[in-house]
């Protein structure tokens, strides 16, 4: 997650934003083809990360017993990222913002069930 999903999701999440300061509101969104392609490429990484998470053995923690649910959550991330790609294809900042929210929700849903804290070592 920290090598692939986290960095790519941060690019997609940060591609569209509104920043309010004392000086006013600043709208962040891709403006050039390179910026749109960057968001698109990172969304594509998220699709492939979802596909990879469904490979046998990718549920890293042995506590994961419900492989169907794990795979459904991985597919949900890929599906939301696919919508983000569609938004970049037509350069629709609002749709990209909505898709990034959907990606975030898939992460939250998965983490609610599958984030595990490390077991204390016997030495502690």
C-alpha positions in Angstrom: 0.0 0.0 0.0 2.6 2.5 1.0 4.7 2.0 -2.2 1.9 2.0 -4.8 -1.6 2.8 -3.6 -0.8 5.6 -1.2 1.4 7.7 -3.6 -1.0 7.3 -6.5 -4.1 8.0 -4.5 -2.5 11.1 -3.1 -2.0 12.4 -6.7 -5.6 11.7 -7.6 -7.0 13.1 -4.4 -4.9 16.2 -4.8 -5.7 16.8 -8.5 -8.9 18.8 -7.7 -9.3 20.9 -4.6 -10.5 24.3 -3.3 -8.2 26.0 -0.9 -9.6 28.9 1.1 -7.1 31.4 2.7 -7.2 34.9 3.9 -6.5 36.0 0.3 -9.5 34.2 -1.1 -10.3 30.9 -2.7 -8.0 29.0 -5.0 -9.3 26.3 -7.3 -6.8 23.5 -8.0 -7.4 21.3 -11.0 -5.5 19.9 -13.9 -5.1 22.6 -16.6 -2.6 21.2 -19.1 -2.6 17.9 -20.9 0.4 16.8 -18.8 -1.5 17.5 -15.6 -4.6 15.6 -16.8 -2.4 12.7 -18.0 -0.6 12.6 -14.6 -3.9 12.2 -12.8 -5.0 9.6 -15.3 -1.8 7.6 -15.0 -2.1 7.5 -11.2 -5.7 6.4 -11.5 -4.5 3.6 -13.8 -2.0 2.6 -11.2 -4.9 2.3 -8.7 -6.8 0.1 -11.1 -3.9 -2.3 -11.4 -3.3 -2.2 -7.7 -6.8 -3.4 -7.1 -6.2 -6.2 -9.6 -3.0 -7.1 -7.9 -4.7 -7.2 -4.5 -6.9 -10.0 -5.8 -4.0 -12.3 -6.7 -3.6 -15.3 -4.4 -1.5 -14.4 -1.4 -2.0 -10.6 -1.7 -4.2 -10.5 1.4 -1.0 -10.1 3.5 -2.6 -10.8 6.9 -3.6 -14.4 7.6 -6.6 -13.0 9.6 -8.3 -12.3 6.3 -10.7 -15.2 6.0 -13.3 -13.7 3.7 -11.4 -13.6 0.3 -14.7 -12.8 -1.5 -15.1 -9.6 0.5 -11.4 -8.7 0.2 -11.7 -9.1 -3.6 -15.0 -7.1 -3.7 -13.2 -4.2 -1.9 -10.3 -4.4 -4.3 -12.7 -4.4 -7.3 -14.5 -1.4 -5.8 -11.2 0.6 -5.7 -10.5 -0.4 -9.3 -14.0 0.6 -10.4 -13.8 4.0 -8.7 -10.4 4.6 -10.3 -11.9 3.7 -13.7 -14.4 6.5 -13.2 -11.5 8.9 -12.4 -9.9 7.9 -15.7 -13.2 8.6 -17.5 -13.2 12.0 -15.9 -9.7 12.8 -17.1 -10.5 11.6 -20.6 -13.1 14.4 -20.9 -11.2 16.8 -18.6 -14.1 17.1 -16.2 -12.7 18.4 -12.9 -16.0 18.0 -11.0 -16.3 14.3 -12.1 -12.6 13.7 -11.1 -13.3 15.3 -7.7 -16.3 13.0 -7.2 -14.4 10.0 -8.4 -11.5 10.8 -6.0 -14.1 10.8 -3.1 -15.4 7.4 -4.3 -11.8 6.1 -4.3 -11.3 7.5 -0.8 -14.5 5.8 0.4 -13.3 2.4 -1.0 -10.1 2.8 1.0 -12.0 3.7 4.1 -14.4 0.8 3.7 -11.5 -1.6 3.3 -9.5 -0.2 6.2 -12.5 -0.4 8.5 -12.3 -4.2 8.2 -8.7 -5.0 7.2 -6.3 -2.7 8.9 -4.5 -4.7 11.4 -2.2 -3.5 14.2 1.0 -5.4 14.6 1.0 -8.1 17.3 3.3 -7.2 20.2 6.5 -9.2 20.0 7.3 -11.6 22.8 10.2 -9.4 23.8 8.0 -6.5 24.8 
